[in-house]
């Protein structure tokens, strides 16, 4: 089964039963859904535990990708996760 040019079965080599195929497809759908969740500025501030003026600074500096309408900004969850990954500090043992 293909959607566009993406083959949904490429990474499901062990999907022998219908149940395994359904589980595999469900994981793909859930992953895509959460990656494309849309958040507003208030949600992002709460998620990152920052104030709105800090978020304004991050956006103006290009640190966090966003979409802007006349009065509001919107963010994809995947972009917030990318920001978090970019500034992640590894634990030292």
Secondary structure, DSSP 8 states (H G I E B T S, - for coil): -EETTEETTTT-TT--SHHHHHHHHHHHHHHHHHHT-EEEHHHHHHHHT--HHHHHHHHHTTSS--EE-SS-EEEEHHHHHHHHHHT------
